[in-house]
């Protein structure tokens, strides 16, 4: 990560330490005990954060699956419509060759 940010690794470690100490200081600011309502709200916040993480993971899985299908679709499009096929007369792609053969058959029938 330090390489991506173009920062020395030790600087990154210092930033993390500073951020963690600031979080601890914020948590220790109130010395009064929490009320039942505050405890309940804290528990709900924790549950919501966990649910949010689960949704993020599910979103990543869905995004990866969609990416796979899009890549697969692009390959199918290339394979059927763009590539040069040396097996067919004229080197037409499979779909174009089928359309040409079907058009020739219609001309022959008419």
C-alpha positions in Angstrom: 0.0 0.0 0.0 2.9 2.3 0.7 4.1 1.9 -2.8 0.7 2.7 -4.2 0.6 5.9 -2.2 4.2 6.7 -3.0 5.0 7.0 0.7 7.7 5.5 2.8 6.4 2.5 4.8 7.5 3.9 8.1 5.4 7.0 7.5 2.4 4.9 6.8 3.0 3.0 10.0 3.1 6.3 11.9 -0.1 7.4 10.4 -1.8 4.2 11.4 -0.5 4.5 15.0 -1.7 8.1 15.2 -5.1 7.2 13.8 -5.5 4.4 16.3 -4.5 6.5 19.3 -7.0 9.2 18.2 -9.7 6.6 18.1 -8.8 5.4 21.6 -8.8 8.9 22.9 -12.3 9.6 21.5 -13.6 6.4 23.1 -12.1 7.3 26.5 -13.5 10.9 26.5 -16.7 10.1 28.5 -16.0 8.5 31.8 -19.7 8.3 32.7 -21.3 4.9 32.5 -23.6 4.3 29.6 -27.3 4.1 30.0 -29.3 1.1 28.9 -30.6 3.0 25.9 -27.0 4.0 24.9 -25.9 0.3 25.3 -28.8 -0.8 23.1 -27.9 1.8 20.5 -24.3 0.8 20.5 -25.3 -2.9 20.0 -27.6 -1.9 17.1 -24.8 0.2 15.5 -22.5 -2.9 15.7 -25.2 -5.1 14.1 -25.7 -2.5 11.3 -22.0 -2.3 10.7 -21.8 -6.1 10.5 -24.7 -6.2 8.1 -23.1 -3.5 6.0 -19.9 -5.5 5.7 -21.9 -8.5 4.6 -23.6 -6.5 2.0 -20.3 -5.1 0.8 -19.0 -8.6 0.4 -22.1 -9.7 -1.4 -21.8 -6.7 -3.7 -18.2 -7.7 -4.5 -19.2 -11.2 -5.3 -22.0 -10.0 -7.6 -19.6 -7.6 -9.3 -17.1 -10.3 -9.9 -19.8 -12.6 -11.3 -21.1 -9.9 -13.6 -17.6 -9.1 -14.8 -17.2 -12.8 -15.7 -20.4 -12.8 -17.6 -19.5 -9.6 -19.5 -16.1 -11.0 -20.4 -17.8 -14.3 -21.5 -20.3 -12.4 -23.6 -17.6 -10.4 -25.3 -15.8 -13.6 -26.1 -18.9 -15.1 -27.6 -19.5 -12.0 -29.6 -15.9 -12.0 -30.9 -16.1 -15.7 -31.6 -19.3 -15.6 -33.6 -19.1 -12.2 -35.3 -15.6 -10.9 -35.6 -13.0 -13.7 -35.9 -11.9 -14.9 -39.2 -12.8 -18.6 -39.8 -10.5 -20.3 -42.3 -12.9 -23.3 -42.4 -15.8 -21.3 -44.0 -15.6 -20.1 -47.6 -14.3 -16.6 -47.7 -13.2 -16.7 -44.0 -16.5 -15.4 -42.7 -17.3 -15.6 -39.0 -19.8 -18.3 -38.1 -22.9 -16.0 -37.8 -22.1 -14.1 -41.0 -21.6 -17.3 -42.8 -24.9 -18.7 -41.6 -26.7 -15.5 -42.6 -25.1 -15.7 -46.0 -26.0 -19.3 -46.5 -29.6 -18.6 -45.4 -29.9 -15.7 -47.8 -28.5 -17.8 -50.7 -31.0 -20.5 -49.8 -33.9 -18.0 -49.9 -32.7 -16.7 -53.3 -32.6 -20.3 -54.6 -36.1 -21.0 -53.4 -37.5 -17.7 -54.8 
